[in-house]
Structures are given as structure tokens and as C-alpha cells.
Amino acid sequence: MCEKEHRLTKATEVHHILPLSAGGTSDEDNLMPLCKVCHSRITAKTGGRWSRGGGGKISQSPRS
């Protein structure tokens, strides 16, 4: 289940809530299962490694 939209969509990707580059870990409490669409949206919004000009802002809680 994709946790971002709280719907039964196959979660095919794992998102680091606090990015590794910002000191996050791969511990279970810092990971969140997402569908590809939601993961792409969050990554673009927070300036993740594949985004173009997201500003580098880090969201501590993309679940909301």
C-alpha cells in the first residue's frame, strides 16, 4: 500500500523520509513505501537527486 495517498496501490519504491544526504538512515522508521507516482512527486518537491531545481528543501514528514 502506498502510504502517501493511503490507498491500495502497489508500493514499488521506498522513500527515505529524512534523506541519506541529510543524515537519514535506512532504518525502518525512516522508510516509507510509495507508488512510483508519489515517490516522484515527493522527490521533485524536496529537491531529491533526480529533480530539477526543487530547491533542496527537505520535508521531515511527507506523509501528511
HUWO-V329477 format. One record per helix or strand of 2 or more residues. SS is the DSSP state (A for helix, B for strand). FROM is the first residue (numbers start at 1). TO is the last residue. If there is no record, write none. Layout:
SS	FROM	TO
SS	FROM	TO
//
This chain:
B	13	16
A	20	22
A	28	30
B	31	34
A	36	46
//
